[in-house]
Amino acid sequence: MLYVIGLGLGDATDITVKGLEIIRKCNRVYLESYTSILAVGLKDLEEFYGRSILEADRELVESNSDEMLPENEEEDVAFLVIGDPFGATTHSDLILRAREKNIKVKVIHNSSILTAVGCCGLQLYRFGETVSIPYWSKDWRPNSFYEKIVSNRQRDLHTLCLLDIKVKEPTLESIVKKKKEYMPPRFMTVSEAATQLIEIVEEKDDRIEEEGAVYKSSIVVGLARVGWDDQRIIACSLEKMTSIDLGPPLHCLIIPGPTLHPLELEYMALYTLNITDDRMCENKNIL
């Protein structure tokens, strides 16, 4: 059996009782280590779970996943995922590979950033398509995520923006030399994401009247370390967010729809930064 187990968002104690019992009986335990991070390290997990844990990096999961699968009918393997197992498409691929080999699979769910963002007061059923904001480079500046944000806003829906993570990314030199050397880890902040969005907004000035367009004055929500003891949430204008420091990773950004429900307004007021109520809603009719 291959068990794919969600660990939740905070620390070692966020594991479900069912997940913990399975971990303690498996022959091998792997931790997926490149799509997210916890508030604690590998050693803390091993101590709490009472098991040694093998780290599974991107190369192992995406290119050599067969190494992690059970070798016979008597072996059980646990694959641990921060958040919920289906929070990343990579894990769906692993499950499909296992089933192709007639290996039984059982999924143990847990909390995910996709639902935990409700902590900011925006109602989950009003979220549209989730987008990812990648780091830009000198020669690579994709902006298709902006069009998805606009599409959501045209339907008066909120957008959760997941921010780029660079873990064990090979250096250009190592790729050329076929030698394993990696760049230091990088985690995009809300200020970096807001800065990139501002650049897109400025480039699209000729379309500023487009329905659903994002403005520098549009209210956005920055969240950091959701589910951790030092979780932070701030709501402010997109322009102001470019200078906000929410501390260590992980960060995510929400672009709300143009109108907010009265309950959303009341809840969001807990996190506003120098924002008056009339600026928190672009459609004044609901105030």
Contacts in CASP RR format, 6 or more apart in sequence:
PFRMAT RR
TARGET T0000
AUTHOR 0000-0000-0000
METHOD contacts of the structure
MODEL  1
MLYVIGLGLGDATDITVKGLEIIRKCNRVYLESYTSILAVGLKDLEEFYG
RSILEADRELVESNSDEMLPENEEEDVAFLVIGDPFGATTHSDLILRARE
KNIKVKVIHNSSILTAVGCCGLQLYRFGETVSIPYWSKDWRPNSFYEKIV
SNRQRDLHTLCLLDIKVKEPTLESIVKKKKEYMPPRFMTVSEAATQLIEI
VEEKDDRIEEEGAVYKSSIVVGLARVGWDDQRIIACSLEKMTSIDLGPPL
HCLIIPGPTLHPLELEYMALYTLNITDDRMCENKNIL
1 70 0 8 1.000
1 76 0 8 1.000
1 77 0 8 1.000
1 103 0 8 1.000
1 104 0 8 1.000
1 105 0 8 1.000
1 106 0 8 1.000
2 69 0 8 1.000
2 70 0 8 1.000
2 76 0 8 1.000
2 77 0 8 1.000
2 79 0 8 1.000
2 94 0 8 1.000
2 95 0 8 1.000
2 98 0 8 1.000
2 103 0 8 1.000
2 104 0 8 1.000
2 105 0 8 1.000
2 106 0 8 1.000
3 19 0 8 1.000
3 22 0 8 1.000
3 26 0 8 1.000
3 76 0 8 1.000
3 77 0 8 1.000
3 78 0 8 1.000
3 79 0 8 1.000
3 105 0 8 1.000
3 106 0 8 1.000
3 107 0 8 1.000
3 108 0 8 1.000
4 79 0 8 1.000
4 81 0 8 1.000
4 85 0 8 1.000
4 91 0 8 1.000
4 94 0 8 1.000
4 95 0 8 1.000
4 105 0 8 1.000
4 106 0 8 1.000
4 107 0 8 1.000
4 108 0 8 1.000
5 15 0 8 1.000
5 19 0 8 1.000
5 22 0 8 1.000
5 23 0 8 1.000
5 78 0 8 1.000
5 79 0 8 1.000
5 80 0 8 1.000
5 81 0 8 1.000
5 85 0 8 1.000
5 107 0 8 1.000
5 108 0 8 1.000
5 110 0 8 1.000
6 15 0 8 1.000
6 16 0 8 1.000
6 19 0 8 1.000
6 80 0 8 1.000
6 81 0 8 1.000
6 82 0 8 1.000
6 83 0 8 1.000
6 84 0 8 1.000
6 85 0 8 1.000
6 108 0 8 1.000
6 109 0 8 1.000
6 110 0 8 1.000
7 14 0 8 1.000
7 15 0 8 1.000
7 38 0 8 1.000
7 45 0 8 1.000
7 80 0 8 1.000
7 81 0 8 1.000
7 82 0 8 1.000
7 83 0 8 1.000
7 110 0 8 1.000
8 14 0 8 1.000
8 15 0 8 1.000
8 82 0 8 1.000
8 83 0 8 1.000
8 84 0 8 1.000
8 110 0 8 1.000
8 111 0 8 1.000
8 112 0 8 1.000
9 38 0 8 1.000
9 82 0 8 1.000
9 83 0 8 1.000
9 111 0 8 1.000
9 112 0 8 1.000
9 113 0 8 1.000
9 116 0 8 1.000
9 226 0 8 1.000
9 227 0 8 1.000
9 228 0 8 1.000
10 38 0 8 1.000
10 39 0 8 1.000
10 40 0 8 1.000
10 227 0 8 1.000
10 228 0 8 1.000
11 38 0 8 1.000
11 39 0 8 1.000
11 40 0 8 1.000
11 44 0 8 1.000
11 228 0 8 1.000
12 38 0 8 1.000
12 40 0 8 1.000
12 44 0 8 1.000
12 45 0 8 1.000
12 47 0 8 1.000
12 48 0 8 1.000
12 49 0 8 1.000
13 48 0 8 1.000
14 110 0 8 1.000
14 111 0 8 1.000
15 23 0 8 1.000
15 48 0 8 1.000
15 49 0 8 1.000
15 110 0 8 1.000
16 108 0 8 1.000
16 109 0 8 1.000
16 110 0 8 1.000
18 108 0 8 1.000
19 108 0 8 1.000
20 49 0 8 1.000
22 76 0 8 1.000
22 78 0 8 1.000
22 106 0 8 1.000
22 108 0 8 1.000
23 29 0 8 1.000
23 49 0 8 1.000
23 51 0 8 1.000
23 78 0 8 1.000
23 80 0 8 1.000
24 49 0 8 1.000
24 50 0 8 1.000
24 51 0 8 1.000
25 76 0 8 1.000
26 51 0 8 1.000
26 76 0 8 1.000
26 77 0 8 1.000
26 78 0 8 1.000
27 70 0 8 1.000
27 75 0 8 1.000
27 76 0 8 1.000
27 77 0 8 1.000
28 54 0 8 1.000
28 68 0 8 1.000
28 75 0 8 1.000
28 77 0 8 1.000
28 78 0 8 1.000
29 49 0 8 1.000
29 51 0 8 1.000
29 52 0 8 1.000
29 53 0 8 1.000
29 54 0 8 1.000
29 77 0 8 1.000
29 78 0 8 1.000
29 80 0 8 1.000
30 53 0 8 1.000
30 54 0 8 1.000
30 55 0 8 1.000
30 56 0 8 1.000
30 68 0 8 1.000
30 77 0 8 1.000
30 78 0 8 1.000
30 79 0 8 1.000
30 80 0 8 1.000
31 42 0 8 1.000
31 45 0 8 1.000
31 53 0 8 1.000
31 54 0 8 1.000
31 55 0 8 1.000
31 56 0 8 1.000
31 80 0 8 1.000
32 56 0 8 1.000
32 61 0 8 1.000
32 79 0 8 1.000
32 80 0 8 1.000
32 81 0 8 1.000
32 82 0 8 1.000
32 90 0 8 1.000
32 91 0 8 1.000
33 55 0 8 1.000
33 56 0 8 1.000
33 57 0 8 1.000
33 167 0 8 1.000
34 57 0 8 1.000
34 58 0 8 1.000
34 61 0 8 1.000
34 165 0 8 1.000
34 167 0 8 1.000
34 168 0 8 1.000
35 81 0 8 1.000
35 82 0 8 1.000
35 87 0 8 1.000
35 88 0 8 1.000
35 90 0 8 1.000
35 165 0 8 1.000
36 82 0 8 1.000
36 83 0 8 1.000
36 113 0 8 1.000
36 165 0 8 1.000
36 250 0 8 1.000
37 82 0 8 1.000
37 187 0 8 1.000
37 249 0 8 1.000
37 250 0 8 1.000
38 45 0 8 1.000
38 82 0 8 1.000
39 225 0 8 1.000
39 228 0 8 1.000
39 229 0 8 1.000
42 53 0 8 1.000
42 55 0 8 1.000
45 53 0 8 1.000
45 80 0 8 1.000
46 52 0 8 1.000
46 53 0 8 1.000
53 80 0 8 1.000
56 68 0 8 1.000
56 79 0 8 1.000
57 167 0 8 1.000
57 168 0 8 1.000
58 167 0 8 1.000
58 168 0 8 1.000
59 168 0 8 1.000
60 67 0 8 1.000
60 68 0 8 1.000
61 68 0 8 1.000
61 90 0 8 1.000
61 94 0 8 1.000
62 90 0 8 1.000
62 93 0 8 1.000
65 93 0 8 1.000
65 94 0 8 1.000
65 97 0 8 1.000
66 97 0 8 1.000
68 77 0 8 1.000
68 79 0 8 1.000
68 94 0 8 1.000
69 77 0 8 1.000
69 97 0 8 1.000
69 98 0 8 1.000
69 101 0 8 1.000
69 103 0 8 1.000
70 76 0 8 1.000
70 77 0 8 1.000
70 103 0 8 1.000
79 91 0 8 1.000
79 94 0 8 1.000
81 87 0 8 1.000
81 88 0 8 1.000
81 91 0 8 1.000
83 110 0 8 1.000
83 111 0 8 1.000
83 112 0 8 1.000
83 113 0 8 1.000
84 109 0 8 1.000
84 110 0 8 1.000
84 111 0 8 1.000
84 112 0 8 1.000
84 114 0 8 1.000
85 91 0 8 1.000
85 107 0 8 1.000
85 108 0 8 1.000
85 109 0 8 1.000
85 110 0 8 1.000
86 92 0 8 1.000
86 107 0 8 1.000
86 112 0 8 1.000
87 112 0 8 1.000
87 113 0 8 1.000
87 114 0 8 1.000
95 105 0 8 1.000
95 107 0 8 1.000
98 105 0 8 1.000
99 105 0 8 1.000
111 227 0 8 1.000
113 160 0 8 1.000
113 162 0 8 1.000
113 226 0 8 1.000
113 252 0 8 1.000
114 130 0 8 1.000
114 160 0 8 1.000
115 124 0 8 1.000
116 226 0 8 1.000
116 227 0 8 1.000
117 124 0 8 1.000
117 127 0 8 1.000
117 160 0 8 1.000
117 223 0 8 1.000
117 226 0 8 1.000
117 252 0 8 1.000
117 254 0 8 1.000
118 124 0 8 1.000
119 223 0 8 1.000
119 226 0 8 1.000
119 227 0 8 1.000
119 231 0 8 1.000
119 233 0 8 1.000
120 221 0 8 1.000
120 222 0 8 1.000
120 223 0 8 1.000
120 233 0 8 1.000
120 235 0 8 1.000
120 254 0 8 1.000
120 267 0 8 1.000
120 268 0 8 1.000
120 271 0 8 1.000
121 263 0 8 1.000
121 264 0 8 1.000
121 267 0 8 1.000
121 268 0 8 1.000
122 158 0 8 1.000
122 221 0 8 1.000
122 254 0 8 1.000
122 256 0 8 1.000
122 260 0 8 1.000
122 264 0 8 1.000
122 267 0 8 1.000
122 268 0 8 1.000
123 261 0 8 1.000
123 263 0 8 1.000
123 264 0 8 1.000
126 156 0 8 1.000
126 157 0 8 1.000
126 158 0 8 1.000
126 257 0 8 1.000
126 261 0 8 1.000
126 264 0 8 1.000
127 152 0 8 1.000
127 157 0 8 1.000
127 158 0 8 1.000
127 159 0 8 1.000
127 160 0 8 1.000
128 152 0 8 1.000
128 155 0 8 1.000
128 157 0 8 1.000
128 158 0 8 1.000
128 159 0 8 1.000
129 148 0 8 1.000
129 151 0 8 1.000
129 152 0 8 1.000
129 159 0 8 1.000
130 159 0 8 1.000
130 160 0 8 1.000
130 161 0 8 1.000
130 162 0 8 1.000
131 145 0 8 1.000
131 148 0 8 1.000
131 149 0 8 1.000
131 159 0 8 1.000
131 160 0 8 1.000
131 161 0 8 1.000
131 162 0 8 1.000
132 145 0 8 1.000
132 161 0 8 1.000
132 162 0 8 1.000
132 163 0 8 1.000
132 164 0 8 1.000
133 145 0 8 1.000
133 161 0 8 1.000
133 162 0 8 1.000
133 163 0 8 1.000
133 164 0 8 1.000
133 188 0 8 1.000
133 193 0 8 1.000
133 196 0 8 1.000
133 197 0 8 1.000
133 253 0 8 1.000
134 142 0 8 1.000
134 145 0 8 1.000
134 164 0 8 1.000
135 164 0 8 1.000
135 166 0 8 1.000
135 186 0 8 1.000
135 188 0 8 1.000
135 192 0 8 1.000
136 142 0 8 1.000
136 196 0 8 1.000
143 200 0 8 1.000
145 161 0 8 1.000
146 197 0 8 1.000
146 200 0 8 1.000
146 204 0 8 1.000
146 214 0 8 1.000
148 159 0 8 1.000
149 159 0 8 1.000
149 161 0 8 1.000
149 214 0 8 1.000
149 255 0 8 1.000
150 210 0 8 1.000
150 212 0 8 1.000
150 213 0 8 1.000
150 214 0 8 1.000
152 158 0 8 1.000
152 159 0 8 1.000
152 255 0 8 1.000
152 257 0 8 1.000
153 159 0 8 1.000
153 211 0 8 1.000
153 212 0 8 1.000
153 213 0 8 1.000
153 214 0 8 1.000
153 255 0 8 1.000
153 257 0 8 1.000
153 258 0 8 1.000
154 211 0 8 1.000
154 212 0 8 1.000
156 257 0 8 1.000
156 258 0 8 1.000
156 259 0 8 1.000
157 257 0 8 1.000
158 254 0 8 1.000
158 255 0 8 1.000
158 256 0 8 1.000
158 257 0 8 1.000
159 254 0 8 1.000
159 255 0 8 1.000
159 257 0 8 1.000
160 252 0 8 1.000
160 253 0 8 1.000
160 254 0 8 1.000
161 193 0 8 1.000
161 252 0 8 1.000
161 253 0 8 1.000
161 254 0 8 1.000
161 255 0 8 1.000
162 252 0 8 1.000
163 187 0 8 1.000
163 188 0 8 1.000
163 189 0 8 1.000
163 190 0 8 1.000
163 192 0 8 1.000
163 193 0 8 1.000
163 250 0 8 1.000
163 251 0 8 1.000
163 252 0 8 1.000
163 253 0 8 1.000
164 186 0 8 1.000
164 187 0 8 1.000
164 188 0 8 1.000
165 185 0 8 1.000
165 186 0 8 1.000
165 187 0 8 1.000
165 188 0 8 1.000
165 249 0 8 1.000
165 250 0 8 1.000
166 183 0 8 1.000
166 185 0 8 1.000
166 186 0 8 1.000
166 187 0 8 1.000
167 185 0 8 1.000
168 182 0 8 1.000
168 185 0 8 1.000
169 182 0 8 1.000
169 183 0 8 1.000
169 186 0 8 1.000
170 180 0 8 1.000
170 181 0 8 1.000
170 182 0 8 1.000
170 183 0 8 1.000
171 181 0 8 1.000
171 182 0 8 1.000
171 183 0 8 1.000
173 179 0 8 1.000
173 181 0 8 1.000
174 180 0 8 1.000
174 181 0 8 1.000
174 182 0 8 1.000
187 249 0 8 1.000
187 250 0 8 1.000
187 251 0 8 1.000
188 251 0 8 1.000
189 245 0 8 1.000
189 246 0 8 1.000
189 247 0 8 1.000
189 249 0 8 1.000
189 251 0 8 1.000
190 222 0 8 1.000
190 223 0 8 1.000
190 224 0 8 1.000
190 241 0 8 1.000
190 244 0 8 1.000
190 246 0 8 1.000
190 251 0 8 1.000
190 252 0 8 1.000
190 253 0 8 1.000
191 241 0 8 1.000
191 242 0 8 1.000
191 243 0 8 1.000
191 244 0 8 1.000
191 245 0 8 1.000
193 251 0 8 1.000
193 253 0 8 1.000
194 220 0 8 1.000
194 238 0 8 1.000
194 239 0 8 1.000
194 241 0 8 1.000
194 242 0 8 1.000
194 244 0 8 1.000
194 253 0 8 1.000
195 242 0 8 1.000
197 214 0 8 1.000
197 238 0 8 1.000
198 216 0 8 1.000
198 238 0 8 1.000
198 239 0 8 1.000
198 242 0 8 1.000
200 214 0 8 1.000
201 208 0 8 1.000
201 213 0 8 1.000
201 214 0 8 1.000
201 215 0 8 1.000
201 216 0 8 1.000
201 238 0 8 1.000
204 210 0 8 1.000
204 213 0 8 1.000
207 213 0 8 1.000
208 215 0 8 1.000
212 258 0 8 1.000
214 238 0 8 1.000
214 255 0 8 1.000
215 238 0 8 1.000
216 237 0 8 1.000
216 238 0 8 1.000
216 239 0 8 1.000
217 237 0 8 1.000
217 238 0 8 1.000
217 239 0 8 1.000
217 279 0 8 1.000
218 237 0 8 1.000
218 238 0 8 1.000
218 255 0 8 1.000
218 282 0 8 1.000
219 235 0 8 1.000
219 236 0 8 1.000
219 237 0 8 1.000
219 238 0 8 1.000
219 256 0 8 1.000
219 275 0 8 1.000
219 279 0 8 1.000
219 280 0 8 1.000
220 235 0 8 1.000
220 236 0 8 1.000
220 237 0 8 1.000
220 238 0 8 1.000
220 241 0 8 1.000
220 253 0 8 1.000
220 254 0 8 1.000
220 255 0 8 1.000
220 256 0 8 1.000
221 233 0 8 1.000
221 234 0 8 1.000
221 235 0 8 1.000
221 253 0 8 1.000
221 254 0 8 1.000
221 256 0 8 1.000
221 268 0 8 1.000
221 271 0 8 1.000
222 233 0 8 1.000
222 234 0 8 1.000
222 235 0 8 1.000
222 241 0 8 1.000
222 244 0 8 1.000
222 246 0 8 1.000
222 251 0 8 1.000
222 252 0 8 1.000
222 253 0 8 1.000
222 254 0 8 1.000
223 231 0 8 1.000
223 232 0 8 1.000
223 233 0 8 1.000
223 246 0 8 1.000
223 251 0 8 1.000
223 252 0 8 1.000
223 253 0 8 1.000
223 254 0 8 1.000
224 231 0 8 1.000
224 232 0 8 1.000
224 233 0 8 1.000
224 246 0 8 1.000
224 247 0 8 1.000
224 248 0 8 1.000
224 249 0 8 1.000
224 250 0 8 1.000
224 251 0 8 1.000
225 231 0 8 1.000
225 232 0 8 1.000
225 248 0 8 1.000
225 249 0 8 1.000
225 250 0 8 1.000
226 250 0 8 1.000
226 252 0 8 1.000
232 246 0 8 1.000
232 247 0 8 1.000
233 271 0 8 1.000
234 241 0 8 1.000
234 244 0 8 1.000
234 246 0 8 1.000
234 271 0 8 1.000
234 273 0 8 1.000
235 268 0 8 1.000
235 271 0 8 1.000
235 272 0 8 1.000
235 273 0 8 1.000
235 275 0 8 1.000
235 280 0 8 1.000
236 244 0 8 1.000
236 272 0 8 1.000
236 273 0 8 1.000
236 274 0 8 1.000
236 275 0 8 1.000
237 275 0 8 1.000
237 279 0 8 1.000
240 273 0 8 1.000
240 274 0 8 1.000
241 253 0 8 1.000
244 273 0 8 1.000
256 264 0 8 1.000
258 281 0 8 1.000
258 282 0 8 1.000
258 283 0 8 1.000
259 281 0 8 1.000
259 282 0 8 1.000
259 283 0 8 1.000
259 285 0 8 1.000
259 286 0 8 1.000
260 268 0 8 1.000
260 280 0 8 1.000
260 281 0 8 1.000
260 286 0 8 1.000
261 286 0 8 1.000
262 286 0 8 1.000
265 277 0 8 1.000
265 280 0 8 1.000
265 281 0 8 1.000
265 287 0 8 1.000
268 280 0 8 1.000
269 277 0 8 1.000
269 280 0 8 1.000
272 280 0 8 1.000
277 287 0 8 1.000
278 284 0 8 1.000
278 287 0 8 1.000
281 287 0 8 1.000
END
